[in-house]
Amino acid sequence: MSGVSPNSIFGLLKSNLYTIVVPLVLAAFVWMAVGVLDNECKKSSKSDTVKLTKQGHIAVGIIATLYAAINILKLHPAGRKMVSRLM
């Protein structure tokens, strides 16, 4: 059997590509960019543009991480109950 079972972890990730995988990749990229801004922009750290860009990356990173985490919780029955109580 060459197909991926829909109940396996890979099947769940494949069926939830845009709700879990893409937000996690986006969050990882944004958090990496915050680290680059911290390490590479020492001389211009007083710049308002660098501060605004860093704050924007942090906000998008938090949103993408929370979105992916909520969708991961929704995959499990207990997680669905937790998410439904929160929202």
C-alpha positions in Angstrom: 0.0 0.0 0.0 1.7 3.2 -1.2 -0.9 5.7 0.1 -0.8 7.5 3.4 -3.6 6.6 5.8 -5.8 9.5 6.6 -5.7 8.6 10.3 -1.9 8.7 10.5 0.0 11.8 11.5 1.2 12.3 7.9 -2.4 11.9 6.7 -3.6 14.5 9.2 -0.8 16.9 8.2 -1.6 16.4 4.5 -5.3 17.1 5.0 -4.5 20.1 7.2 -1.7 21.6 5.2 -3.0 25.2 5.1 -4.2 25.2 8.7 -1.1 23.7 10.4 2.0 23.3 8.2 1.9 26.7 6.5 1.3 28.7 9.7 4.1 26.8 11.4 6.5 27.5 8.5 5.5 31.1 8.5 6.0 31.4 12.3 9.4 29.8 12.1 10.5 32.2 9.4 9.2 35.2 11.3 10.8 34.2 14.5 14.1 33.6 12.7 13.8 37.1 11.2 13.4 38.5 14.7 16.7 36.8 15.7 18.5 38.1 12.6 17.3 41.6 13.4 18.6 41.2 17.0 22.0 40.0 15.9 22.7 41.9 12.7 21.2 45.3 13.4 23.3 46.3 16.4 24.4 49.7 15.0 20.9 50.6 13.8 19.0 49.2 16.8 18.0 52.7 17.7 16.3 53.1 14.3 12.6 53.4 14.4 12.3 51.3 11.3 14.2 48.4 12.8 12.1 48.6 15.9 8.8 48.7 14.0 9.9 45.8 11.7 10.9 43.7 14.8 7.6 44.4 16.5 5.7 43.5 13.4 7.6 40.2 13.1 6.9 39.4 16.7 3.2 40.1 16.3 2.9 38.0 13.2 4.9 35.2 14.8 2.6 35.2 17.8 -0.5 35.1 15.6 0.8 32.4 13.3 2.0 30.3 16.3 -1.4 30.6 18.1 -3.3 29.8 14.9 -1.3 26.6 14.3 -1.5 25.6 18.0 -5.3 25.9 18.0 -5.6 23.9 14.8 -3.3 21.2 16.2 -5.5 21.0 19.4 -8.6 20.7 17.2 -7.3 17.4 15.9 -7.8 15.6 19.2 -11.2 15.2 20.8 -10.1 16.6 24.1 -8.5 19.5 22.3 -11.7 20.2 20.5 -13.5 20.5 23.8 -10.8 22.9 25.1 -10.9 25.1 22.0 -14.7 25.2 22.0 -14.7 26.4 25.7 -12.1 29.1 24.8 -14.1 30.5 21.9 
